[in-house]
Amino acid sequence: MQISLEEVRKVVAAYHQSRQAATPPLEPVPEAVQVSEEENLRLAQEIARELSATPDIRTERVAELKRCFDMGEYSISAEMVTSAIIRRMLADRIR
């Protein structure tokens, strides 16, 4: 069986026509939202308040870990420590 160049062109044209017919029309892109300087300032202040209310150290978690450590109940495998170190190193490289 021989396929001519003209037959290949017809197949390609039919393929393109079927793809165009199957592709739904694109929806218009919504306009960009403008935020006022006052709104930006208000949001920044709200975020700053939330951050200042959040403790840097989770005292409950620290107390629980100290209790477990003092009672000899805290144990962590070398594999877990190694895994955490490697994950942190990889995360730092991504940044």
Order of alpha helices (4+ residues) and beta strands (2+ residues): alpha-alpha-alpha-alpha
